[in-house]
Amino acid sequence: MIDELTPLHPNHRILMIVQGAIVGLPLLIGGIVLEITGKLPTGLAIVPAAIVALWLMGFAPLRRYRHKGYRLAQDRLRVVKGWLFHSDTVVPFGRVQHIDVLRSPLQRPFDLATLVLHTAGTHNSSVQLPGLLYDDAQAMRETIRAFITRETTGVLDDFTPEDLPGA
Amino acid sequence: MGTAPFKEAPRRTELLGLVPHIAKTLRQAIIGLVAVAFGAGQVGGKAWLVIIVGVVAVSITLAASFVRWWRTIYRVGADDIRLETGLLSREARSVPYERIQDVSISEPLLARLLGLATVTFETGAGGKDEMTLAYVTKAEGERLRNVVRRQNATPSAQPAEHGAPLPEGGTLVDMPVEEPPRVLFAMDLRRLLTFGMFEFSLVLLAVIGAALQQLDFLLPFDIWDVDFWDRQLELGGGALESLGFAAQIIAIVLAVVSLLLLGVVSGLVRTVLRDYGFVLERTSRGFRRQRGLLNRTDVVMPVHRVQAAVLGTGLVRRMFGWHGLTFVSLANDAKSASHDVAPFARRAEIDPVASEAHIHLPGPDVEWQRLSAKPWIDKFVVGALALGIAAIVISLYEPALFWLPLLLLPVVAFGQYLGWYRHGWAMEGGHVYVKKGLLAPTIIAAPARLLQSVEIAQSLLGRLRGYAALRFGLAGGNLAIEGLARSTAQIIRENVLDEIARVDFSRLNRAR
């Protein structure tokens, strides 16, 4: 299990910084304005605003990016994410029900997409892998779809119920 | 677009399908418009404003419906059916033919008048995730259904174990193998009454008590009035109060006994009403369960839909060797009530029922693996901290009562201890077994090949202290092991993934 993880595309890091900036920048501007008006003691508005903004736009996205990764193996996809709540999920292609490729308006300028694998499980019924190049996401979908077709119709033809444990 | 060869050009759904869609949104809009009109009438009747608002709202609705229709494209491919939707957020869904278990066509009233239908491709993933096309012509719906059936009926896709080829246009459901129904489990009246005795519920008592207190104004007398009982018992003025201490104790004992009796009776009645004439049969279509006295239910559950078995028991009934068996079924069955298959039985009766669903329940020789106590210790520490803070806050206002929250400490500690003590796991014969519970252990037995995904989850605390949770994707239920070392979690995951890789999902649903 010491597989090398593939990092997400660097564009995803920029996207996460942009997402952080959507909240962080107004906060920073608000802090500066409040500081200029001078109604509060010096630094009481700008310093916390700057710290939170820096965390949202720099520290948090960079760390989150570092902890994300995936590995596409022959018959399974492994998705790793999270620092505070770390999760390491494996979905065997043999259990994939259907596959989505999502592109949000923010992802489009960065040529990114999210691959979503749906399973019948109650827990992890859809496993999301963001931060893939659109073409890569589509190629992965084709790989997984081809696996499903091959696996269902070919290799396992000699499968019988007696093969099942406990049958 | 993708690299797969497409059989057909991309298509849109029927433009006419906008009519039922718009009709539906207008119906909702009209209610809003009436509200606006009413509001305008109140402030001074500017009719033109209402009309403008109405026209704008309706045009936006029409435009949105049209754009949505225009941006929805489906395509029948060589290996899958694809659906692309969305104006700003594009979503492209791919459903491989192999995963489509059935194609259902429904015709709501208005659509039917226009000759249109909704097509749903059912994969067993459960309601909201299924791919739906609304609306296409009825002929197109039939054509799509036939495309899927043809794709799935090609020789290599046939269930190998049946040998005989599927009939033209045949369905994917198991070929019926005629066999007479066999009774797997039944409860006679004696068993039912024994069961009822154990269904004694203090919770129900509390509910009755609370209801009496809340609803006593509905009663024609005041049940808390001593004089009333004096009159009823014909004791005469103030007799109960004057009877003295001993009599009061007797009265309390009588009250407790009558409450207990009420608990037993209500448990018995509830059980008899629910489980009278309980019969579980194995028919050619699957498990068939009939039960109920006034409201008799008859449920059929196909064998291949059973994902796991849950072996439960209770604090008291466990000492007498009684257990209950429930099946976990695919997610979209979950709403159709419980899957009790043997609610009150001996292990010797339960094990054959589970085997019928190809699930082996753990015997006494199974080696249960203990777990690290760290997660439970951490939970206790967090709980203790919260109680400590509460004690400090209270001491600020009522210094004499600061110890009150601390009384809960032993309860929290004992709860966490039991949580750890009861938790265990085992893996044998391709099954994952998880044991948990507070007062009595519940065992979940899931064949590893029926699991859908495996996740190793670690909180920051868990990473610092070196424990992880292993969460399995189980259709229709939850299966998780807490407090594993990360390396152990990885080994279990590899074993489970190996089992999963042996059988493809589509085969799980067609085999047997």
HADDOCK unambig.tbl for C-alpha pairs under 7 A between the chains (distance, minus, plus):
assign (segid A and resid 84 and name CA) (segid B and resid 459 and name CA) 5.81 0.50 0.50
assign (segid A and resid 84 and name CA) (segid B and resid 460 and name CA) 4.92 0.50 0.50
assign (segid A and resid 85 and name CA) (segid B and resid 458 and name CA) 5.90 0.50 0.50
assign (segid A and resid 85 and name CA) (segid B and resid 459 and name CA) 4.43 0.50 0.50
assign (segid A and resid 85 and name CA) (segid B and resid 460 and name CA) 6.17 0.50 0.50
assign (segid A and resid 86 and name CA) (segid B and resid 457 and name CA) 5.61 0.50 0.50
assign (segid A and resid 86 and name CA) (segid B and resid 458 and name CA) 4.94 0.50 0.50
assign (segid A and resid 86 and name CA) (segid B and resid 459 and name CA) 5.91 0.50 0.50
assign (segid A and resid 87 and name CA) (segid B and resid 455 and name CA) 6.60 0.50 0.50
assign (segid A and resid 87 and name CA) (segid B and resid 456 and name CA) 5.65 0.50 0.50
assign (segid A and resid 87 and name CA) (segid B and resid 457 and name CA) 4.30 0.50 0.50
assign (segid A and resid 87 and name CA) (segid B and resid 458 and name CA) 6.27 0.50 0.50
assign (segid A and resid 88 and name CA) (segid B and resid 455 and name CA) 5.36 0.50 0.50
assign (segid A and resid 88 and name CA) (segid B and resid 456 and name CA) 4.95 0.50 0.50
assign (segid A and resid 88 and name CA) (segid B and resid 457 and name CA) 6.25 0.50 0.50
assign (segid A and resid 89 and name CA) (segid B and resid 454 and name CA) 5.63 0.50 0.50
assign (segid A and resid 89 and name CA) (segid B and resid 455 and name CA) 3.96 0.50 0.50
assign (segid A and resid 89 and name CA) (segid B and resid 456 and name CA) 6.21 0.50 0.50
assign (segid A and resid 90 and name CA) (segid B and resid 453 and name CA) 5.81 0.50 0.50
assign (segid A and resid 90 and name CA) (segid B and resid 454 and name CA) 5.27 0.50 0.50
assign (segid A and resid 90 and name CA) (segid B and resid 455 and name CA) 6.16 0.50 0.50
assign (segid A and resid 91 and name CA) (segid B and resid 452 and name CA) 6.97 0.50 0.50
assign (segid A and resid 91 and name CA) (segid B and resid 453 and name CA) 4.72 0.50 0.50
assign (segid A and resid 91 and name CA) (segid B and resid 454 and name CA) 6.69 0.50 0.50
assign (segid A and resid 92 and name CA) (segid B and resid 453 and name CA) 6.62 0.50 0.50
assign (segid A and resid 94 and name CA) (segid B and resid 501 and name CA) 6.67 0.50 0.50
assign (segid A and resid 94 and name CA) (segid B and resid 504 and name CA) 4.69 0.50 0.50
assign (segid A and resid 94 and name CA) (segid B and resid 505 and name CA) 5.59 0.50 0.50
assign (segid A and resid 95 and name CA) (segid B and resid 452 and name CA) 5.44 0.50 0.50
assign (segid A and resid 95 and name CA) (segid B and resid 504 and name CA) 6.79 0.50 0.50
assign (segid A and resid 95 and name CA) (segid B and resid 505 and name CA) 5.31 0.50 0.50
assign (segid A and resid 97 and name CA) (segid B and resid 99 and name CA) 5.94 0.50 0.50
assign (segid A and resid 97 and name CA) (segid B and resid 123 and name CA) 6.49 0.50 0.50
assign (segid A and resid 97 and name CA) (segid B and resid 125 and name CA) 6.66 0.50 0.50
assign (segid A and resid 98 and name CA) (segid B and resid 94 and name CA) 5.68 0.50 0.50
assign (segid A and resid 98 and name CA) (segid B and resid 95 and name CA) 4.62 0.50 0.50
assign (segid A and resid 98 and name CA) (segid B and resid 96 and name CA) 6.70 0.50 0.50
assign (segid A and resid 99 and name CA) (segid B and resid 93 and name CA) 5.62 0.50 0.50
assign (segid A and resid 99 and name CA) (segid B and resid 94 and name CA) 5.05 0.50 0.50
assign (segid A and resid 99 and name CA) (segid B and resid 95 and name CA) 6.53 0.50 0.50
assign (segid A and resid 100 and name CA) (segid B and resid 91 and name CA) 6.57 0.50 0.50
assign (segid A and resid 100 and name CA) (segid B and resid 92 and name CA) 5.38 0.50 0.50
assign (segid A and resid 100 and name CA) (segid B and resid 93 and name CA) 4.24 0.50 0.50
assign (segid A and resid 100 and name CA) (segid B and resid 94 and name CA) 6.17 0.50 0.50
assign (segid A and resid 101 and name CA) (segid B and resid 91 and name CA) 5.77 0.50 0.50
assign (segid A and resid 101 and name CA) (segid B and resid 92 and name CA) 5.00 0.50 0.50
assign (segid A and resid 101 and name CA) (segid B and resid 93 and name CA) 6.41 0.50 0.50
assign (segid A and resid 102 and name CA) (segid B and resid 90 and name CA) 5.71 0.50 0.50
assign (segid A and resid 102 and name CA) (segid B and resid 91 and name CA) 4.44 0.50 0.50
assign (segid A and resid 102 and name CA) (segid B and resid 92 and name CA) 6.29 0.50 0.50
assign (segid A and resid 103 and name CA) (segid B and resid 89 and name CA) 5.40 0.50 0.50
assign (segid A and resid 103 and name CA) (segid B and resid 90 and name CA) 5.03 0.50 0.50
assign (segid A and resid 103 and name CA) (segid B and resid 91 and name CA) 6.37 0.50 0.50
assign (segid A and resid 104 and name CA) (segid B and resid 88 and name CA) 6.61 0.50 0.50
assign (segid A and resid 104 and name CA) (segid B and resid 89 and name CA) 4.21 0.50 0.50
assign (segid A and resid 104 and name CA) (segid B and resid 90 and name CA) 6.45 0.50 0.50
assign (segid A and resid 105 and name CA) (segid B and resid 88 and name CA) 5.44 0.50 0.50
assign (segid A and resid 105 and name CA) (segid B and resid 89 and name CA) 5.59 0.50 0.50
assign (segid A and resid 119 and name CA) (segid B and resid 125 and name CA) 6.39 0.50 0.50
assign (segid A and resid 119 and name CA) (segid B and resid 452 and name CA) 6.20 0.50 0.50
assign (segid A and resid 120 and name CA) (segid B and resid 124 and name CA) 6.59 0.50 0.50
assign (segid A and resid 120 and name CA) (segid B and resid 125 and name CA) 4.41 0.50 0.50
assign (segid A and resid 120 and name CA) (segid B and resid 452 and name CA) 6.56 0.50 0.50
assign (segid A and resid 120 and name CA) (segid B and resid 475 and name CA) 5.28 0.50 0.50
assign (segid A and resid 121 and name CA) (segid B and resid 452 and name CA) 5.49 0.50 0.50
assign (segid A and resid 121 and name CA) (segid B and resid 473 and name CA) 4.38 0.50 0.50
assign (segid A and resid 121 and name CA) (segid B and resid 474 and name CA) 4.46 0.50 0.50
assign (segid A and resid 121 and name CA) (segid B and resid 475 and name CA) 3.85 0.50 0.50
assign (segid A and resid 121 and name CA) (segid B and resid 476 and name CA) 6.64 0.50 0.50
assign (segid A and resid 122 and name CA) (segid B and resid 331 and name CA) 6.71 0.50 0.50
assign (segid A and resid 122 and name CA) (segid B and resid 473 and name CA) 6.02 0.50 0.50
assign (segid A and resid 122 and name CA) (segid B and resid 474 and name CA) 5.80 0.50 0.50
assign (segid A and resid 122 and name CA) (segid B and resid 475 and name CA) 5.14 0.50 0.50
assign (segid A and resid 122 and name CA) (segid B and resid 476 and name CA) 5.46 0.50 0.50
assign (segid A and resid 122 and name CA) (segid B and resid 477 and name CA) 5.97 0.50 0.50
assign (segid A and resid 122 and name CA) (segid B and resid 478 and name CA) 6.86 0.50 0.50
assign (segid A and resid 123 and name CA) (segid B and resid 472 and name CA) 6.96 0.50 0.50
assign (segid A and resid 123 and name CA) (segid B and resid 473 and name CA) 4.81 0.50 0.50
assign (segid A and resid 123 and name CA) (segid B and resid 474 and name CA) 6.64 0.50 0.50
assign (segid A and resid 123 and name CA) (segid B and resid 478 and name CA) 6.60 0.50 0.50
assign (segid A and resid 124 and name CA) (segid B and resid 473 and name CA) 5.93 0.50 0.50
assign (segid A and resid 138 and name CA) (segid B and resid 2 and name CA) 6.16 0.50 0.50
assign (segid A and resid 145 and name CA) (segid B and resid 96 and name CA) 6.49 0.50 0.50
assign (segid A and resid 149 and name CA) (segid B and resid 79 and name CA) 6.97 0.50 0.50
assign (segid A and resid 149 and name CA) (segid B and resid 98 and name CA) 6.63 0.50 0.50
assign (segid A and resid 151 and name CA) (segid B and resid 504 and name CA) 6.54 0.50 0.50
assign (segid A and resid 152 and name CA) (segid B and resid 98 and name CA) 6.77 0.50 0.50
assign (segid A and resid 152 and name CA) (segid B and resid 157 and name CA) 6.79 0.50 0.50
assign (segid A and resid 152 and name CA) (segid B and resid 504 and name CA) 6.21 0.50 0.50
assign (segid A and resid 152 and name CA) (segid B and resid 506 and name CA) 6.47 0.50 0.50
assign (segid A and resid 152 and name CA) (segid B and resid 507 and name CA) 6.83 0.50 0.50
assign (segid A and resid 153 and name CA) (segid B and resid 156 and name CA) 5.27 0.50 0.50
assign (segid A and resid 153 and name CA) (segid B and resid 157 and name CA) 4.76 0.50 0.50
assign (segid A and resid 154 and name CA) (segid B and resid 156 and name CA) 6.71 0.50 0.50
assign (segid A and resid 157 and name CA) (segid B and resid 160 and name CA) 6.05 0.50 0.50
assign (segid A and resid 158 and name CA) (segid B and resid 160 and name CA) 6.90 0.50 0.50
assign (segid A and resid 160 and name CA) (segid B and resid 161 and name CA) 5.84 0.50 0.50
assign (segid A and resid 161 and name CA) (segid B and resid 511 and name CA) 6.49 0.50 0.50
assign (segid A and resid 161 and name CA) (segid B and resid 512 and name CA) 5.89 0.50 0.50
assign (segid A and resid 165 and name CA) (segid B and resid 429 and name CA) 6.27 0.50 0.50
assign (segid A and resid 165 and name CA) (segid B and resid 430 and name CA) 5.89 0.50 0.50
assign (segid A and resid 166 and name CA) (segid B and resid 358 and name CA) 5.30 0.50 0.50
assign (segid A and resid 166 and name CA) (segid B and resid 359 and name CA) 6.12 0.50 0.50
assign (segid A and resid 166 and name CA) (segid B and resid 360 and name CA) 6.13 0.50 0.50
assign (segid A and resid 167 and name CA) (segid B and resid 358 and name CA) 5.23 0.50 0.50
